[in-house]
Amino acid sequence: AHRTSGDGLKPWAAVHDQAQLPAERRLYMTATARVWEAEGERPRLVASMEDDSPVFGPVAYRLTLSEAIGRGIVAPYQVLCLDIRDPGLYTALTSEDTGSDAVRGARLAAVQTGLMHAASEERFRRVLSFHSRVQEAEAMAVSVPVVAARLAENDPDRYPPAGQVWADWLYGEHAPGHRRNVLDEFASDFLGGPDFAGRNVRAELRVLSSVRVLGEGVDTAECDAVLFSDARGSMVDIVQMVGRALRLKPERGKLASLVVPVFLGPGEDPNELLTSDAYGTLTKVLGALRAHDSETIEALADPRLRNSRSAVETDGADGVEEGAEQGLDDDVEDGRVSGSARAAGVLRFSEERDPAVLTQFVQLRVIDPERAYWRRGVEAATRWLRETGENELRVPFTYVTPEDWSSVGSHPLGAWIADQRRYYAAGTLEASRVAELEKLGMVWSVHASAWDAGLDVARSYAAVHSHCLPAATVVWDSFPLGAWLKNQRAMARRTRENAVRRDAGEAGLSYAGELSHARMEALDEVDPGWCPEWEIGWQRCLRLALAHVKNGGTLPARAGEVIVQGEDLGTWIAGQRAGWDKLAPAQQYLLETLGIEPAGEGEMPAPARQSQDARWAANLAAARQFHTREGHLRVPRQHVETVEGTPVRLGSFLDNTRRRATKLSAQRRNDLDELGMRW
């Protein structure tokens, strides 16, 4: 009935005209419903086949392809991709245009060889080959026996004798009688003609090539494979071609093979499915199948599926069903195999494919076709992750992929990533694209991601040290945690100051440089005292002293008696007692809760003397601070580095350390080696 759709003035449309063909009811049947829109300014009838069409009426019954397969009305199918790497074709491409006769001839020869290999392995005996040019259809019929003879001579155990391989061709101008004779010969199990009179010689392989003549209206139930030598037709044409292989004789089972050549370039990675032009025909075929079997084709995007054998194997040349593939029992309901189970063997390649890439291919080029720029970006991002070993898409803006990355070479990946972030921020990036990028580890906000990384490192540090008060020079898990926390404290203090000013009625204060309440709360959960009003070195010693007491220790009375995490608590306590009047009331209160009191009248605490470990820790902290700022450790001898208000004669320390290098412990020498110490 699709032939009667479209322009209402064409002869086929007379069937809709009650005046020309009176009828009480009309019932239309089609496998390829066509939807049309009127064109031009002149009003005219358009017979469109959408639901509730004013011409065709409502849909009375719809039988999907998957249902028809499940009920045994048509044959199950597999899409068999012939991966072709042919030196002869490569040679022709280097000296001829892609559309030249030499190149097309080389392509056809490569397809014939691939078809013979597939027929031998898959055991199909009748192949319909569809072409867009008469010359190629005729050339196919002429050269198939020649290729068969060459292969049989090289490997007689694998390939049938050339005398049992039949080939012919048809096109629209062949007489009906000739066409009928060729189709009868194609359907026969035995070779006909004068050469075989009186003998029953079995035809091991028949190949019938055609040009726009066998697409529809022809019963080819004996056909068990369709070769898409050139899929230049419309989606409807492709569906009709597929239908030639799906036709099934009653009480006879078979597995229909839809054979698609995939011409891979020299050295081309078979997993470059997202951008390679080699998969154009496959994309069209799968798209046509999806229009009638969406459940099965969309199930190919399930990452659990693998490049496996078909769920239905054939027994002998007749293709009788042997059973479902082991492992699919869970997908069988009410005696019918689900779409996901069938999909497990629907798409097959000569060479193995990465299941994850295959899933992306089906999703992006079949289910949700995208522009080439988008597809190249996704594949370039995937390649970048594989090459760098990263698990997040933190790609510099100026990054361009190397030229030798085949189809994604010289791609501005950094700019592409930035574009996707901009679309995402504007709310214009489609949800499917968002999900696809997030699967790859997309970082939507570089700053937010860096902050989250810092928070994770802070948690790790606090879990080990029982506080989150590292010195500004501390690097933890290869992350500059001390500097990061110093910046967070500066922003937190700015936030508090601005809040007070706003409460006082001051207007126009910028929120730039402030720390959000959510982030402040996240850091408070790590350590409630991470951002004190006073210097963090003081807070760190307080926390260490408190932890020491809680663990059953006593407060040290002398310097060097208790050193925790490089801090001499005896020295620190003596300093607090001596400088009690300089402390804030809150600090005095905290010390009193620990049992630390100010020095009594006339009591002069003994001068604090640092231990050797404490002095080393102070000098090492100064060296790290210098290295972080300058990027090296070439310090002049007279240089003095100030660390948290305390001057450290770093130049003299390093000079003296070089002289005592042989007496240093392995740990201390390693600490300086990490900073690039020049011995």
N, C-alpha and C positions, 0 to 999 in steps of 0.2 A: 504493500500500500504506500510505501514511501515514494514510489514513482509518481503517485498522483498528487503529492504535496508540492508546495511552491506556487508558481504562477498559476492563477486560476483560469487563465485564458489558453493554456497549452492543451493539446489534444487529450493527453492522459487525464486531465481534470474533468472531462465530460462525465466521468462516473459520479461526480458530486451533483450534477445538474439534474434536478427532478424532471425538467421538461424533456431532456434528452434520454434519461434512463429512469423512468418512474419506478419507485420502490417504496414499500411500507417501512422497511428497516434496512440499514446498511451495516455490515460488520466488516471492519478493516483488520488486517493482520500484518504485522511487520516486525522485523528484528532490529531495525535501525530507524527509530522515530526521528523525524527531522523537524526542527523549529525554524520558522522563517519570519522575517520582518519585511514589510512593504518598503520598496525603494522608489524614488522618483516622485514627481509632483502629481502625476495622474492617478486618481484612485482606481484600484483594481483589486479583485479578490485574491487573497493569499491564503492558501490552504496550509495551515501550520498545525503540527501534531503535538502541541503542548497539552497538558491535562485540561479537560473541559474545553476543548477546541470547539468553536462555533461551527466548524465544517465537519470534523471527525467525531465530535461528541466526546462524552466522558470515557475514561479508560474502564472497560468492562472487566478485564482480567490482565494481570501482568505476571509473567513467568520469568524470573531472573535466570541468568546463566548458571549460577551456583545451584539453584533449585533444580534446573534441568539436568545438570550433571549428577546431583544427588539422586534423582529419580531414574537415572539411566536413559534419559531421552537423547542426550548428546554425550559425547566422549569427554572424559577428563583430559586436561592438556598440560603440557609443560612448555616453557619457553627455553629453547636450547640455543645458547649463544656460542657461535664459532669464533674463538679468538684466532685471528689470522695475522701471522707475522711472515710475510712473503718477501724474500730478497728480490725476486723478479719485479714485484710491484714497487719496491723501494727504488730499484734501478730506473724504472720507467718514470717515476715521479721526479727524479733528479734531472731528467732531460726533456720532459714533456709537460704540457699543461694538464691540470687535473681532469679536464673534460675531454682530453684528446682520445682518439681511438686506441692509441697504444696503452694508455693508462687504463681505460675501460676494459680493454682486452686482458690486461694483466690482472685486474680486479676479478674479472669473470673466471679466469683460470684458477685463481686462488680460491674462489668460492666453490668451484667444482671439486677441487681437491679436498677442501674442508667438508663438503657435503658427502663425499665418498667415505671419508673417515667416520663421520657421524652416522651414516647409514650402516656401516659395519658394526659400530659399537652399540647403537640403539636398536638395530634390527628392524628398521622400517623399510618397506619395499616399494611404496608408491609415494612420489613426491610431486606436488604441484609447485612450480616455480613462477613467481609473478615478476614481470618486468615492465618498464615504461617505454622501451624502445623495441620496435619490431626486429631490428638487426641483432639485438642482444638475445632476444628469445630464440631466434633462429640459430644464432651462434652457440647458444647453450645446448640445443638439441644436437647440433653437429659434433661438438667437441666432447660431450660427456662420454661417449664410447671410447674416444681416444684417451682421455684421462683414465678411464676404467682399465683399458688395456695396459697402460704404463704401470698403474698401481698393482694390477694382478701379476704382471711379470716380475715386479720387485718383491712382492709378498703374496704368493698364491694361496697361502694358508689363511690369510686374513680377508682378501678381497675376492669377489666372484669373478669368473671368467668374463671377458669382455663380450663374448657372444650371448651371455645371459643378462646383459644390461641393455635396456631399451630406452630410447629417448625420442621425443617428437615435440612439435610445437603447434600452437594455434593462435590465430588473431582474428579480428572482427570480419575480415573480408574473405575468410575461408568459407566455402560452400557448406550449407547445413549438412549435406550428406557426408562430406569429408570430416566435418567436426564430429558427427555421430560415430563414424568408424574409428576415429582416433580415441574417442572416449571409451568405446567398447573395448578396444585393445588395451587401453590403460587399466580397465577394470578386470581384465582377464588374468588368471593365474599363470597361463601358459602363453608362450610366444606364438604369434600367428604369422601369416604370410607364406609365400611360396617356399621359402627356405626351410620352413618347419612343417610342411604338409606331411601328415601321417605320423608325426612325432609329437610327443608331449614333453616339450622342453620348458622347464619351469623358469619363469622370469624372476631373477633374484632382486632386480631393482628396476623400477620404471620412473623416469623423470619426464614430466610434461610441463613445458614452459609455455607461458601465454602472455598476451598483451591485451588487457581490458576486454577479455572475452569470457573468462570463467569466474568472474567475481560474484555473480548471483544467478539464480534461476537454473542451476545445473546440479544434478544429483551426483555427488562424488563420495558416496559412502565408503568406497574402498580406499580412498586416500587416507594415509596415516601421517603425512607430514606436509607442511607448507613452508616453502623457502621464500623469504622476503629479500629477493635479490635487489630490489629497488622499491622502497616503500615511499613513493612520491605521491600517492593518492591521498584523498581526504580520510578523515577518521572513519567515516561511514564505509569507504572503500576497503579500509584495512579490516574492519569488522566483518565485512562480507567475505574477504579472503580467509579470515580465520574460520569462518563458518564452513568452508570447503573441507577442512580437516576434522571438524567436530561432528560432522554427520555420521550417523551410526546405524548399522543394520540391526534389525530386531534380533534379540538373543545373541548378539555378538559384541564382545567387549574389545576395547582397544585404548591405547594412550596416544592422543594426538600430539604431535611435536610441531611447534612453531619455531622454525629455524631462522635465526637472525645473525648475519655476519657482523663481526666487530673487527674492523681493520685497525689494528694497533700500529702506531708509528715506530720507527727504529728506537729501541731503548725505552719505549713508553712504559711507565708503571701501570700495570693493569688496575690499580686501585685509584686512578685519577678519574673516577666516574663522574664527578661533579662538573667538570669543565671540559673534558675531552669531547671533540666532535665525533669520535668513533662510536658514541652511544646514541646518536641521533635517531637512528631507525628503531633501536630498542625502546627509546623513550616514547616514540609514536605508537609502537605496538602495545606497550604496557598501558599507555593512556587510553587506547581504544578498548582494551580488555577491561579496564577499570570502569568504563562507561556501562558495561553489562555485567561485570563481576567485581564490584567494588569491595566486597567483603574479603575475597581472596587476595586481590592486588594490594589493598591497604594493609592487609596482614603482613605483607612483605616488609613493611616498615617496622615490624616488631623486632627489636634487637636480639630477642632470644632465638630467632630462626638462624639457621646456618645454611651454607651452600651445600645442600644435601641431595641425595637421590630423590627421585619422585616418590610420592606416597603410594603410587600404584605401579607395580612392575608388570611386565608383560611376559607371557609364556609362549615362546615360539613365534613364528611369522604371523600367525593369525591374531596375536595381541590379546589373548583371553586374559581377563583379570585374574591375578593370583592372590591379591590381598593387600591390605593396608600395611604400610611400613610399621615395623615394630616401634613402639614408643608413642604412637598417636592414639592409643586406646582411650586416653583421658579426654580426647577431643571428639569423641563419637557420642552423639545423643540421638536416641530414637532411631538407631540404625543408619544415621546420616553423618558423614564426616564434616566437621566444621570447617569454616574458611581458613582458620589459622592452621589446622592440620594439613589441608590441601596446599596451603602456601609454602609449607616446609620444603616441598620439592618442585614448586612451580618454576622457579627461576634458577637456571644452571649455566655454568660457564665451563669452557675447556680448561681454563686456568683458575686456580683458587682465588677468591676475593676475600678481603677483610670484611667480616659481617657488619662491623660498625659503619664502614664506608658504604656498604651496600644498602644499609638502612637509610643513611643520609641521601643516597642517590634516589631511592624510591620516594622518600619524603619530599625532597626538594625539586626533582626533575619530573616526577610523575604525579604525585598527589598534589603538590603545591608548587607548580612551575614558577621559577623565579628568573629574573634577569641574569645575564651572563656575569655582570659585575658582582652581583650578590653571591652567585655560586663560586666564582673565583675567590672571593673574599673568605668564604667558609672553608674552602679547601686550602687556601694559603694559611689561614689560621690553624687548621689541623696540622698542616705540614710544619709550621713554626713550633707548635707544641711538641711534635715528635722529634724535631731536630734539636731543640734546646733542652728537652727534658723537663720543661716547666709544666705546672698544672693550672696556671692561671694566665689569662691573656693580658699580660702587662707589656704591651708592645710600644716602644718609643714612637712618637709621632712621625719622626723622620725616617723610620725603618722602611726599606724596600726589599722585597725578597730577592735572593740571588738569581741571576739569569739562568743558572743551570737547574733551577727547580721546574723544568719542563713547562707544562701548561700554566703554572702559576708563577713563573719567573718574572722578575721585574714588576711585581704587583705592589702598589703603595699600601702595604698592609697597615702601617701605623696610621695613615690618614683614613683608611677604611674603618679601622676600629674607632677612631675619633668621631667619624660620621655616625656610626651606630650609637655611640654614647649620646651624641647631640639629638638624634631622633628619639632616643629613649627618654631623655630629659624633657623633650617637648611633647611626649605622649603620642608620637606618630609612628613609632615602631610597632609593627604587627606582633601580636602575642605569640604567633608561631615562630617568628624570628627571634623574639626574646628568649623563648624556651630553647631554641636551637643553640643560641650563643651561650646561654647559661650552662648547657650540657658541656660546652667546651671550656668552661671556667671563665666566662666573661667577667671583667671587673668594671662595673658600671661607673663607679666613682673611684678614681685613683687615690684621692685623698682619704676617702672613707675606708678603703681597703688597707691603706698604710696605717691608719689609726687602729683598725681592728687588729692588725698584726702587732702593733705596739702593746695593745691591751693584753693580747695572748702572752707576749713575752713578760709583761709585768706580772701576770698571774703566775707564770712559771718561776720567776725570781722570788716572789713573795712566798711561794710554797716551800722554797728551800731556805730562805733567810728569815721567815716569820715577819717580814716587814717589806714595804715597798719604798724604801728611802735610800736608793743607791747614790753614790757620788756621781757627779756630772760626767766623769770620765769612764764610768762602768759600761762595758760591752757584755751583753748576755745573749747567748745563743746567736752570736754573730750579728746582734742588733744593738745599735747605740742607745741602750735603754736609759742610761743616765741623762744624756742630752735630751732625749724624747720627753722624759718626765719633767725635766727642768722647763721645757717649753710649755708642757701642760699646766704646770704650777703657775707660770707667768700668766697664762690665759685665764686660769681659774681665779687668780687674785684680781685680774682686771675685771672679770665678771662680777666679783663681789663688790669691788669699788664702784663700778657703774650702777649696780643695783642700789647701793646706798645713795648715790647721787640722784638717781631717778626717783627714789622714795622721797627725797628732799625737794622734789619738784623741778629738777633740772631737765630741760627738754633738748631734743636734737642730738642726743648721744648715739654714736654709731655702735652697732653690735659687732663690727669687724674686730677680729682678734679676741673674741670672747669664747669661752668653752661652754657648750650646751649643757643644760641641766642633766640630760640623759647620759652624757659622757662623764660628767662629774659624779653622778650616782654610780656609774659602772666602776670608776676608780675607787670610790668610797667602799664598794663591796670588796675590792681587793685589799684595801688597807684604809680604815677610817682616818688614819693620821698621815696620809700621803702628802697632804698640802698644809703644813702648819703655818702659823703666822710668823714664826721665827725661822732661823736658819736650820736646814734639814740635818746638818751634821749633829746639832744638839738633839734634835728629835730622834735621830738614829741611835745615839748613845743612850738616851733615855729608854728607848724600846729594848735595847740589848741588856741594859741593867735590869729592867723589869722582868725580862725573860729569864735572866740569870737567877734572880731571886725566886721566881715562880718555880724554877726547876730545883729549888732546894739550896741554892748557893747563898753565900753571904757577901755583903758589900765589901769590896776591897778597901783596905786602909792605906795601902802604899802603891806607888806606881809600879807597873810591871807585874803585879800580883794576879790580875785577871785581864786577859786580852781576848776579846771575842770579835771575830770577823775583822781583825786588824785594828780594832779600837781598844786602847788601854783605858779600861773603866776606872782604874785607880787614879790615873792622871786627870781624867774628866771630872770625877767627883771632887777631887781637890780643887780644881779650877772653879767649880760651881760654888763651893763653900766660900772660897776666897772672894769671888765676885758676886756674891748674893745680891747686893743692892742694885746691881746692874740688870738683874733679871726681871722679866715681867711678872706681875702677880700670878698669872696662870702658870708660869714656869715654876715659880716658888712653890705653888700648891702641889704641882705634880711631883716635885722633888721630895716634899714633905710626906707624900703618900708612900714614897719608897723608904722613908726613914732617913733621908739626907737633910741635915740642918745646917744653918749658916755657922761659920767659924765663931767661937765664943770670943768675948771681949779679951783682948790681949793674946788670943790664940792665933798664931801664925802658922798655917800649914806649911810643911816642908816643901821646898821647891820640887815641882814635879819633874821627874827624870824619865824620859822615854826609854823603853826597851829597844833593843836592836831590831826586833821584828817590827815594832811600831815605826821606828825611823825608816826602815826599808819600805814599809807600806806607804808612808807619807811621800817618800822620794819617788816611788813607783807611780803613785797617783799623779804626781807632778809631771812625770815623764809621759804618762798616757794623755794627760790634758794637753801638753805641748804637741804631741804627735797628732792628736785629733784636730787641733787647730791648724798646724803647719803642714801636716802630711809627711813629716820626716822627723828624725831624732838627731839632727846635726845641730847641737846646742853649743853656743859659745861658753867658754869657761866661766865668764863673769855673769852669765845670765841667772836671774832670780825669777822663779815662777811662783805666782801667788795662787794658792789653792784654798778656796773658801775663806779668804781673809788672812791666811797664814803664809808668810814668805818661805819659799823653799829654794835653797841654793842648788838648783838643778845642774848647772854646768859643772860645778865642783864635784857633785855627787857622781856624775857620769865619768868624769876624768879619773877620779879615784877608783871607781868600779873597774875601769879598764885595767888599771894596774893590779887589781886583785882578782882578775878574771879566773885564774887557776884555782882560787880558793872558794869560788861561788858554788852554791848547790846547783844541781841540774835544773830545779824548778825556777830558781831566780834567774839563771842564765836564759832559760826558755822564755821567761816573762819579758826580758829585754829583747830577745831575738824576734819575738812577735811584733815588736815596735820598730824593727829595722835597725837595731843597735849595730854600730860600726866598731868592731873590736880593734 
